[in-house]
Amino acid sequence: MREITISGAEIGTREALHDVLQEKLALPDWYGRNLDALYDCLTAELTEETQLTVTDAELLEDSLGSYGRVFLRVLEEAAEENPRLHIQ
């Protein structure tokens, strides 16, 4: 199982969030760097068992506001849709 950790303490902007996601999750070139595209990638393109851990989620929410909260919800919804994705 692939294990990926994203630290909310290291992400201060939406752009930084999508940079980290694209790098750590090896998202495809067509990834649109938005939450809809992230959901699509996590539910349709992710074929390897993946444990995704978000640390310091409260700091992520502090720096990104509602976008941070929606991001965390997208992860949860994608994990419900894709049995290969596990969120912690």
GIBELQUI-V35443 format. One record per helix or strand of 2 or more residues. SS is the DSSP state (helix for helix, strand for strand). FROM is the first residue (numbers start at 1). LEN is the number of residues. Records with the same first field share a line. If there is no record, write none. Layout:
SS = FROM-LEN + FROM-LEN
This chain:
strand = 2-6 + 50-6 + 85-3
helix = 8-3 + 14-12 + 35-11 + 57-8 + 66-16
